[in-house]
Amino acid sequence: MTGDGRPLRLGMIVPSSNTCLEPMTYRMLAERTDVTVHATRVPVTRIALDESSDRQFDLATMCHAAELLATADVDLIAWNGTAGSWLGAGHDRAMVAGIEAATGIPATTSTLAYAAAYREFGITSIGLLTPYTDDVNTRITACCAEAGVTVTAAHALGLSDNESFARITPAELLPPSRRLAATDPAALVYLCTNMYGAPIVDRVEAETGVPALDSVAVTLWWCLRLLGAAPLAPRWGSLLARQPDRSA
């Protein structure tokens, strides 16, 4: 809650063809009344390593969306997309700086949320599962290496149409999750805010003993942390349920 007693307001910039992150975010918050979520959309339909795909994530588009969220007097703005995982964290840091300059409101992104999780939980290796094509996974792996995180193994589902990512069932993610866990990563990562990894996180953790990080959950976890709100329930990721150390 804010000082005047209203719930904290989290503004989210959502890829236009994403049908996963909003329902999953609401499910993760369940009956909580301390935080409300408010979304606006930007055109995103295709994920690839080319100029037309990259243009979907330009700063002017994001700032315009952020300015719309600012009219709702939100307390934090999050770009809830993982493009920074292949465009580079510097891309997202510049985006955050631009949004904050345009709105005066603190901002973050899914990619920066993952970076925070890796730092906080001491994660230096991951098993990577995405809906993307192999070349996108290769770029993500290179960006992880630049940040000091090793990808022990990666599995790409070979899709580029963003809307199609949410059609992958959680059950389809179980076999590759088990294979990736067998490569002994510090964590499994479901990288895409339009892929339903979150519903199987608790099962995968129980079966493999490897912590799992879903993009929707990680983004919400970091936003809650920045807002000073309580963490998520353990079913969305054992690591993300930890109370922050206020003395650190």
N, C-alpha and C positions, 0 to 999 in steps of 0.2 A: 504494500500500500504506500501511497505517497503521503507527504506531510499533511495534506488536506483531507485525507481519508479515502480518496478514490483509488481504484485499482491502478497498478502500473500498466502503461499502454505500450505494447510492443508493435512497432510497424514493420511489416515484412514486404519486400519487393519480390514478387513471385514470377517465375517464367510462365508465359501465357498458356503454354500447353501442358503445364504441370497439374496433375489431378491427385497427387499423393500428399504433398507436404501440408496442405491446409487440413484435410481430415485427420492426418496423423498427428499434427501439432495439437489439434483440439482434443484428440484422444489422450495424448500424453498429459495434457493439463487437467483432463477429467473434470472433477467438480471444484477445482480450485477457483477461488474468487479474488485472489490477490493480483492476478495478471490477466489482461485481456489482449487479444491479438487482432490486428487490423492490417489488411493486405491490399496492395495494388499490383497490377500486372504490367510486365514489359514483354514485347514480342520476342519469343524464343521458340523456334520450331525444329531446329536441326543442330546436331552436334558433329562437328568435323574440324579438321585442321586446315581451314582456308579462310580467306578474307571475308567472305559473306557470312560465315558463321561467327567469326570474331567480332564483326560489326554489331552483332546483337547485344554485345556487352560493353558498348562504348559509354564514356562518362556522361555525355549529354543526355542519353536515354535514362541512365540511372538517376541523375540529378533531377530530371523532370518528375520521375516517379517519386523520388524522395520528397520533393516539394509538395506533391499531393498528400503524402502521408503527414507532412508537417502541419497541414491544415486541421488534422485531427488531434493536434497537440500530443503526439506520441512522445514517449520518454527515450526511445531507442529505435534506430532504423537498421534493419538487417537485410542485406542482399542474400536471399535464401537460394543460392545457386552455387555450383561447384566449378564454374569456369576457371576460376583462379588456380585450380589444381593443375591445369595444363597451360594457362596463359602466364602463370607465375604469381607468387605471392605479392610481388611488387605491383602488379596490375591491380590487385585488390586493395593494397595499402593506398595507392593513388586514388582509387575509387572512394575509399572511406574519407580521405582528406577532402575530396571534391564535394561529397555529400555533406560533410560537416560544415564546410565553408558556405555551401548554398543554403543550409537550413538552420545552422546553429544547434543541431541535435547530434548527440553521439551516434556513431554508426559502426557496423561490423559486417562480416561476411561469413559464409560457410567455410571457406578456405582458411580464414583467420581463426575460426573456431577450432578447426582441426589442429592448426599450429599450436593453439593454446592447450588443447588436450594432450598433444604429444609432449609439450613441455611439462605440463603439470603432472602427468602420469609416467614420465620418464620413458616414453615409447620411442625406441630407435629402430624398430623393424615392424613391418605390417604385411599381412596377406591382403591383397587388393582385389575386390570384386566390383566390376562396373557393368553397366549395360552397353558400354561404348564399343567402338571398333579397336582393333589391336594397335593401330598407330596412335590413337588418343591415349591408350593405356601406356604405351611406350613413352610418350611425352610426360604423362603424369609421373611415371617412375623416375624419369630424369629430374623433374622438379622436386620430387621427394628426396632424391639423392643430394641435390643442392642444399636442401634444408637439414641434411644429416639423418634422414630416415631411409632405411634400406627396405625395398620391396622384396620379400623372400620368394614370392610367387604372385602372379597376377592371372586373373580370369576375366576376359572380355566376352560379353554376350553378343557382340557384333552388330549392334543397332545404331542408327544415326537419327532416326525420327523421334524427337523428344516425347511426343505423345505416347508412342509405343512402349516407352520404358515402364510406365505404370501398369501395363498389361502383363508384365512378368509376375507370376504368382510367387508368394513367399516360398511355397514348396519347391519351386524350381531352383531356388537359391541354396537349398540345403546340400545337395551333392557337391557343388563347387566349394561351398563353405567348409565342408569336412576335408576336402582335398587341400585347401589352402591352410587349414589349421594344422595339418600334418607336416607342414614345412617349418613349424616351430616359430611363428612370428610372435611378437609381443602383443599384437592385437590384430583382429580381423577388421577390415574397413569396407563397409558398403557405401561406395562413393557415388552418390547421385541423389538429389532431393526429390526425384520423381521415381524412385525405386523402393518397393516395399520390403526393405531389410529389417526395419524395426520390429515387425510382428514375430520374427524368429530369433531375435537377439537372445532372449532368455533361454530358449531351447538349445541354441548353438553353444552358448557359454556353458550350460549344464553338461552337454554331450562331450565337448572338447576341452573344457577347462581354459579356453583362450578368451580373453575379453573381446567383446565386439562393439564396434562403433558405427552406428548408422548416421547418415548425413543429417536427416531431419532432427534426430535426437541430439546430435552434437551441436548443431546450430542453436537449438532451443536451450540446451544446457548452458552454452556460453552466454546467450542473451540473458538468461535468468541470473547467471553469475554477475554480469555487468550491471544488471538492475538491482542487485543485492537481494534477490528473491531466493526462496528455498529451491533445492535441486529437484531432479526428477525422481520418480519411483524406480526401484532397482530393476524392474522388468524391462526397462528401456536401455539398460546397460549398467552393469555392476559398478564400473568406474564412475559413471556420471551421477550416481546416487550419493556419492560422498559429500559430506558437509565440508565447505571450505574451511581452511585453517585461518581464522581471523587474526591470529598472532603473527603470521608469516609476513 
